[in-house]
């Protein structure tokens, strides 16, 4: 029954990869929001549309 263990190991690795990628994407979007929102506010205040 080693193939069952292989399947479970593959699924576990895939899930950890998905969680890792999701965490990286969430951190990157949070960082972009923190960096760009103040810039947009400053730009909107400086150059009213």
C-alpha positions, 0 to 999 in steps of 0.5 A: 500500500505504498502508493497510497502513502505516496498519494497522501504525501503528494497531496500534503505537499501540494496543499502546503505549496498552495498555502505558501503561495497564497500567503506570499500573494496575500503579503505582497498585496498587503504590502502594495496596499500599504505602499500605494494607497498613501501615494494615491492619496497624496497624488489625488490631493496634489493633482485634483482630477 
